[in-house]
Amino acid sequence: MSPSAMSTRSVNGDLNGNIHEKTNGHRTEALNLSITGIGVEYPPYRVGPEALQILADRYYPKSPALTKVLSINRFTGIETRAAIGEVDHPLVNQPDAPSITELNDYFREEGVRLSVSACRKAISEWGGNVDDITHVVSTTCTNSANPGFDHFVVKQLGMKSTVEKILLHGIGCSGGLAAIRTAANLALGMSFRKKAARVLILACEISTLLVRSELDSIDKDQTVRIGACLFSDCASASILSNDVDQEQANQPIYEILGWRHEILDDTEKDLGFDVDPLGWKVVLTPRVPQLAAAAVSPAFQGLMESVPELSSGDKVPSAAEFDWALHPGGSTILTGVEQAMKLTPEHLRASYEIYMNYGNSSSATIMSVMNKLREMDDGKENVIACAFGPGIALEMMALRRPRKLLAEDVD
């Protein structure tokens, strides 16, 4: 390369570890990764705030901590939560809270069933053959037995025994987006080898059956625990493809432009999901909304600077130029990020709608929000997906919705 060419052309690594060329101040690179199918499966029941009140009245004496939790429960902003059963479900109406063994047995039946249904929806929209799926990336924080639940899902879907499986654990509410990030990295590796990648991504959570365990802790420890007010049940899935041997006729749902992952310093005790003989215990301190809101802006700036298609020279787009698929961890997280990033409820409309009507389904929620967003009219072309999980881990991803041809654009 000549010295004159060197003055206008250089090679730089972005935050995703990719290499891109910079020519006359403009970086050029495409990941050539796209989401080509999404499937969401909620269980058939919906429970309102009154369900927690009913169970508390049935099995626990009044106390200051319980009174506080029940007060919070009435003002979460959630109208209904998706649930595997109604308030009279046998597992939450035993003399004692269900054991981790009972919860595992139930997940292996109902969690797998929900997962298979969500996967079939995603595969159907993708339009490919199940034998062409190269990898499966799954996550859950409400089951931890071995083999993992993904083993049974793959068997019921009739996949080849050689499909490569990865089960992510310990990442909670950020799991859905972390699974997409992991799938994207796998697909990039396949692209480097000039091989096709068709990755099935799956997240499944059954959280509502933990209500008695949470109420036990509120009663015995006299601590204010709000997990029982927020969490719901869901399975969601998607197909991520690279462009090698791509014969997909349908237009991609989202193109993946880039991502960012980081851990917030000294926050391990603020957000978690601790194992317990009665399942898992939600750890959620009052600091989380403030920590989340403060972390989003620098993460967004860093992501923008790393995505060639979005940053033009020194100009970084504003957050308001995007639609946002934000994991609805709680109403204060939604409003906190909205205020910190100078957004409006319209930018977060899909997050608010999923939160109000279905609740927080942990790792499975983000793909549900992405699915809802693509169904809404008059959306922005570019989307930021964002979620927080134990650590505290921040996941952020830049997506693009391909433009649809309008009738008047066709000669």
C-alpha positions, -999 to +999 in steps of 0.1 A: +000+000+000+013+034-009+020+061+017-008+082+002-032+054+005-021+048+041-031+084+049-067+078+040-071+041+049-065+022+081-077-009+098-094-008+132-110-032+156-144-024+170-160-032+203-172-065+190-138-077+182-144-074+145-120-058+120-133-031+098-117-008+072-118+029+076-117+047+043-117+086+043-133+085+077-161+061+068-159+025+081-173-002+059-182-037+071-213-059+073-217-088+096-242-104+072-262-119+101-299-118+103-328-131+124-351-150+100-378-164+124-392-156+158-416-177+179-431-169+213-452-192+234-469-180+266-489-205+287-527-201+285-533-185+319-532-149+331-530-139+367-536-104+380-522-087+412-550-103+432-535-138+428-506-129+451-530-114+477-551-146+476-521-169+482-507-147+510-541-147+527-544-184+525-510-195+539-492-166+557-500-144+587-500-106+583-467-089+589-450-056+581-429-071+553-458-089+537-480-058+539-453-038+521-449-064+494-486-066+488-488-028+486-460-028+459-478-056+441-508-034+435-487-007+418-462-026+396-479-014+363-485-051+354-521-058+347-517-095+341-488-120+342-486-151+319-487-181+341-485-219+338-516-222+360-542-203+378-541-193+415-555-227+425-527-246+408-518-277+430-481-270+433-486-236+449-514-248+471-496-276+491-490-272+528-454-263+520-437-246+491-428-270+463-392-285+465-366-280+438-372-316+428-409-309+422-401-278+403-376-296+381-400-324+373-426-298+363-402-278+342-391-310+323-427-314+312-442-280+308-411-260+302-400-284+274-435-283+260-436-245+258-401-245+244-409-269+216-439-249+206-419-216+205-392-233+184-416-247+160-431-212+154-396-198+148-386-226+124-419-223+105-414-186+099-378-192+089-391-217+064-361-240+064-356-277+073-349-287+108-320-308+095-303-276+083-300-262+118-263-262+127-264-250+163-288-246+193-281-219+219-304-221+249-308-204+283-329-206+314-325-196+350-354-216+364-340-251+357-304-264+362-306-302+359-284-322+336-288-330+308-302-295+302-337-289+291-324-282+256-315-319+252-351-329+254-363-300+232-339-311+205-351-347+207-388-336+204-380-314+174-364-344+157-330-327+152-299-346+141-278-359+169-248-339+156-264-305+161-241-284+183-258-274+215-248-247+240-268-241+273-261-208+290-266-205+327-262-179+354-273-149+333-309-144+343-329-117+326-300-109+302-300-145+289-321-140+258-299-113+244-268-131+256-280-161+236-284-141+205-249-126+210-235-161+214-253-173+183-240-144+163-204-151+173-209-188+164-223-177+130-194-154+124-170-183+130-190-204+105-188-175+080-150-174+084-150-211+074-173-204+045-200-226+060-237-220+065-249-213+100-286-217+110-287-212+148-318-219+168-319-197+199-342-206+228-351-191+262-376-206+286-386-196+321-412-209+345-411-184+374-446-182+388-443-216+407-417-199+429-443-177+445-446-198+477-408-199+481-407-161+479-436-157+503-418-181+527-388-158+528-409-127+532-427-143+562-396-159+579-370-132+572-393-102+572-376-089+540-393-070+512-390-092+481-408-081+450-399-110+426-433-126+433-449-094+420-431-093+387-422-126+372-441-147+347-437-177+324-428-179+287-407-196+261-393-177+231-371-187+202-355-173+170-334-184+141-302-166+133-286-171+099-254-160+082-254-154+044-236-185+033-257-207+010-287-185+020-317-195+000-343-179+023-370-163+003-386-144+031-371-110+041-351-111+073-369-098+104-338-081+118-303-076+105-277-077+133-253-047+131-233-051+163-234-056+201-219-048+234-215-068+266-201-054+299-202-060+336-210-031+360-184-028+387-193-040+423-229-050+416-228-087+422-250-084+452-276-062+436-291-086+411-292-123+412-311-156+415-298-177+444-303-215+445-324-228+474-340-261+485-373-245+474-361-234+440-345-201+435-346-168+454-347-135+435-321-109+445-331-074+435-320-044+454-334-009+452-302+003+435-309-017+403-330+009+384-305+037+390-276+015+381-293+004+349-302+039+339-267+052+345-251+024+325-272+027+293-259+060+279-221+051+279-229+016+266-250+031+238-223+056+229-197+028+228-219+006+206-226+034+182-189+041+177-183+005+169-211+000+143-199+012+108-234+014+094-246+038+121-217+062+128-208+087+102-174+103+108-176+119+142-214+120+143-230+095+166-268+091+163-290+099+192-309+073+212-342+089+200-334+079+164-340+043+173-369+022+185-360+004+217-366-032+227-357-029+263-361-058+287-390-048+310-374-057+343-398-034+362-416-001+357-388+019+373-362+004+349-384+013+319-390+049+331-354+053+343-339+043+309-365+064+292-355+095+311-318+089+310-318+084+272-344+112+265-368+088+250-406+088+249-430+060+258-435+055+221-398+045+217-404+018+243-440+009+233-433-028+228-415-031+261-444-014+279-470-035+262-453-068+270-447-057+306-483-047+312-499-077+296-475-105+304-450-094+331-413-101+333-405-135+319-368-131+326-346-144+297-375-152+275-389-116+275-365-099+251-374-120+221-411-114+229-405-077+229-386-079+196-415-099+182-441-074+194-421-045+180-419-059+145-457-062+145-462-025+153-467-001+124-447+030+116-416+019+134-381+032+130-357+014+107-330+008+134-336-008+169-316-010+201-322-042+221-310-040+257-312-062+289-297-065+323-289-096+342-270-108+373-235-095+376-249-069+368-244-077+332-255-054+304-263-067+270-270-043+241-275-050+204-280-028+173-306-042+149-320-031+116-354-038+101-351-042+064-371-018+044-402-032+028-409-023-008-440-001-012-464-007-041-456+028-055-419+021-055-424-007-080-424+003-117 
